[in-house]
Amino acid sequence: MAASRDHLDDHLELSAAQEILRRAVRLDRGDPAVDGLSRQALEAAASEIGVHPTAMAMALAEAATGVHGRRRRLEGVVGPRAVVAVRVCAVPADDAVHLARTLLERGHLLRVSGSGSLVVGHRRRDPAAKAVRTLRSMRGTAALSKVQEVRAGVGSLADGTAAVCVHADVSDRRTGAVITGSIFGALGVLGIGVGAAAAGPLVLLLVPAALGTGVALARQAHQDTVRRVALAVDEAADAVAGGVVPASPLAAFGLRRPRTAAPR
C-alpha cells in the first residue's frame, strides 16, 4: 500500500524548507503575490521549527554582512578569500553596532561607513594612517588595518538576543600571494628551459616540480596571512560581543589600553 501523505520524511532539504516557509507565510497573509519573509515572520517560523534564538541571531548577523558566495576552486588550492568569526553578544544590538563602528575606526584605523546593522571598514591610505600602521606592524597588531575591507554585521531578535559577525576580505592578499608564487614558478620554468638547452630535454621533467613549488609558496604565504587575520578577527568579534570599548590610537604607542565597559 502506498505510504500516506500524513507520514512525510522528518528531514527536508534546506531549499525545500525555505520554500515551504515562504509559501506558508504567503498563504497565511492571503496574498499569493507576496514574496519573501519579514523579520517577524522569519523569527516566528524559526521558533515553530525549534531553531534556538542564538543560532537565529548568528545567522542574521552573517546575513547582515551581505557577503555570500560559493566555495571556488582557488580556495582549495591557495586558501580562503575571507575570514569570518561569529559571536553571541553580551550587550544589546545597538551597543554592539556602536562598538563595531568604534573598533574598526579607532581601533584598526579603517575608514568606516554603513548604516543600520552593518558597519563597513576600508583600508585608509593617508600618511597618518600609514605611519601608525607601520608602527603597529612592528608590534604585530596591524592585521586588520591592512585588510582591504572588514564588515561587521549585527543580528538581533525581538527577545533581545544579539550576535555579531566580523568578516574580513583577504582576496587581495591572496591575489598577491598567487602573483608571487607565479613569479617564482615562472622563474623556475625559465631556468629549466635554459638548462634543457644546455643539458638536454630530460631537464624538462623538472617543470612540474617548479610549478608545484610556486603553488606551495603561494599557499604558504596566504596561510600566514589568514592566520594573522583570523586572530585579529576573533579578537574583534570577542571585543564587540563582550562590550569592550576599543583602545584609542595612542594604544599603538602603549599609552592607552581598552576599557571593559560597554558604552552607555
N, C-alpha and C positions, 0 to 999 in steps of 0.2 A: 504494500500500500504506500502511496506517495506520502512523503513527510508533510505534516500540517504546517501551514504558514505561521501558526501560533508558536512554533518552535524554531526560531531563527538562530543562526550562529551567535554565540556570545561575543565574538570579536568581529569588528568591521575594519576594512581598510580606512586609512585616515581620510582619503579623498571622499569616500562614501559617507563617513561620519560627518564631514564638513557639509556635504550636500544635503544630508538629512536634516542637520540643524538649520541650514538656510531655508529649506523648504518648510520645515515646521514653523519657523518664525513667520514666513510669508502667509502660511495658512492661518496662523493664529491672528494675524493682523487683518485677514480677509482681503488682502491685496496681493494677488499673484504677481503683479508687476514690480513689487518691491524687491530689490536685490541687496544682499549683504546683511550684516548683523550690526545692531547698535551695541555700544559697550555694555549697556544694562542687559540686553538680551543675551549677549555672549557670556556675561558673568552668571546669569540665571541658568543658561544651558550647561555651562561647565559645572555648576553646583548640582544640577539634576543628575549628571552622569558621574558624580563623585570625584571631580578634579579638586585637589586641595588648593585653597586660596593662595598659598605661597607659590605653588607651581604656576598658577594662573598669572600672578603678578610678575613672575620671572619671564614668562612667555610674552607678556605685554611689554616688558622692558626691552626684550630683544626686538620685538616688532617696532618699538618706538625709534630704534636706531635707523630703521628703514633700509638696512643693509641685508640683502638676501642674495642667494646665488648658489648654484650647484658646484660641487667639487670638480675642479678641472684637472686635466691630465698633468699640467705643470706642477700642481700642488703635490702630487705623488712623487715627482722627480726631484724638485728643489725644496718645496716646503709651502706652508700656507701663505695666503695673501693678506690675512688678517689674524689678529689675536683678540680673543674675547674673554671677558670674565663677567659673571652674573652673581649678584649677591642679594639676599633679602635684607631690607633696610630696618634699622632700629629707630629711625626717625621718620616723621611724616614725609609724604611725597614732595610737598612744596620745599621743605628744608633740604631734601636730597637734591632737587634741581638747583637750588641756590648753591649748595656745597659743590656740586659738579661744575657749575659755571666758575666759581671762585678757584677751585682746584686747577682747572685747565688754564685759566687766565693768569692767576697769580702764582700758583704752584709750579706750573710747567711752561710758562711763557708762551702760551698759544694765543692766537687771535680768535676770539670767541664770537659765535653767532648762534642762531637758532631761536626757537620760541616754544612755549608750552612745555611739554615733557621731554624735549630734545635739546641737547646742548652740543654744538659742533665746534671743535677747535682745530685751527690750521697752523702750520708752522710759520713762525714770524721770521722775516728776513732783514729786519732793520739792524743797524750797527749795535744798538744797546742789547738787543736780544742775542745777537751773535756773541757778544762779549761775555754775557752771563752764561750762555750755553757752553762756551769754551771752558769756562771755569768749572761748570757742573760736569763736563765731560772728564775733566781731570779728577773729579771726585767720584766719578762713576754714577752720577744721578741725572743724566741728561737724556735718558732713553725716550721718554715721551715727547720732549721738546724737539727731538729730531724727526718725529713721525710726521708724515705728510698730512694726515687727518686723524683726529680722535673724536669719536662720537660717544656721548653718554645719554642713554635713554632711561627714563624712569617710568615704570608701570605701576599703577595703583588701582585698588579695588574700593568699593563703597564701604567696606568694613574697616578701612584704614590700612590694610596690608599694602606694602610697597616694596618694590625691588628696583635695582639699578643694573644696567648693562653697560659696560665700558668696552668699546670696540675700536681697536687701533688698526689702521690701514697701513700695512707694510709692503704693499705691492711695488712701490717704487724702489724700496731697499732690495726686494727680491730681484727686480729687473737689473739693478746694479750688480748684484751677485752673479746673475746669469751672464751679463756682459763681461765681467771679469773672468769667469770660468771659460767663456767662449774665446777670449783673447789667449788665455793660456793654452786651450785646446788647439787653436789655430796656429800658435807658435810651435807647438809640438808637432803638428802635422807638417808645417813648413820645414822644420828641422829634419823630420823623417824623409821628406821629399828630397832635400839636399843630400842626405845620407844615401838614399836609394840611387841617386845619380852617380855617387862615388863608389858605393859598395855593392850595388846590385838590388834588384827588385824585392828580394826577400825581406829587406828592411821595412817594406810597406806593411808587413804583417803587424808592425807596432802601431799602426794608425788607430785601431780600436782602443788600444791602451791609452794613447794620447787623448782621444776624445773622452774616454772614461775618466781620466784624471781631471779634465776640465769640468765635467759634470760633478765630480766629487768635491772639487774646490768650491764650486758654486753652492752646492748643497751645504757644505760645512760653514761657509761664510754666512749663509742665510740662517742656518740653525743657530749660530751665535747671536745674530740679531734678534731672532724670535725669542731666544732665551732671556735676553736682557729686557726686551719689550714686555714679555709675559710677566716678568717680575714686577715691572712698573705698573702694568695694567692691573695686576692682582692688588697691589698696594693702593692704587687709586680707587678701585671698587670697594676695598675694605674701608678706606677712609670715608668715602661718601656714605656707605651703608652704616658705618658706625658713628656718623656725626662728628668726624674730626675736622676742625677748622684748618684749612691749608696754611702752611707757613708763608710768611711774607718773602719777597725776593731777597731780603737780607739773609735768609736761611742759607743761601748759596755760599755766604761768607762765614757761616757758622755763628751768626749773631742772633738769630731768632729761631725758635722752634715752634712746631704746630701745637695748638691747644686741643684738648679733648672734650670740648663742649660744643654742642650743636648750636647754630645760630638761633636767635630769638626773633 
